[in-house]
Amino acid sequence: MSIWWSLHLRREAASVPLARRLLLGAMDTAGVDPEVSFDLSVALTEACANAVEHGGEGPGGSGGYRVTAYLDGATCRIEVADSGPGFPVRRVVRNPPPPSPTAESGRGLGLIEQLADHVHFCNGPDHGAVVSFDKTLKWREDALLGAM
């Protein structure tokens, strides 16, 4: 069995905890280990915050972003896609240097890379940035669905 969901959210700060709570609820219901759930929820929060901050207006003035999550077997895969200008070529081609210790931003994508097993940053076919990442799941002993 697998669980998947997709949300289309407005580029508003209030949308970020909504996506995070939905992910945490789904993983808790499925019986995912809390430590893995926490790592993925922090990574999702960073990806959503990036979409809210940098997503921009899409065609026709639509400034939303999309979050899709799949819990399938022993893996959770999450994708966050926005309608903005996309990543600079240097982010897509190679990892940029880390931000300076005094910088107030610029750590989110690096944090996602640390929390997930596999991460992919790319630009959408027409516009927008896409952040996708996955992590191998661990299950609680009382998991209802366990290793779906």
Buried (B, 14 or more C-beta within 10 A) or exposed (E): EEBEEEBEBEBEEEBBEBBBEBBBEBBEEBBBBEEBBBBBBBBBBBBBBBBBBBBBBBEEEEBBBBBBBBBBEEBBBBBBBBBBBBBEEEBBEEEEEEEEEEEEEEEBBBBBBEBBEEBEBBBBEEBBBBBBBBBEBBBBEEBEBBEB
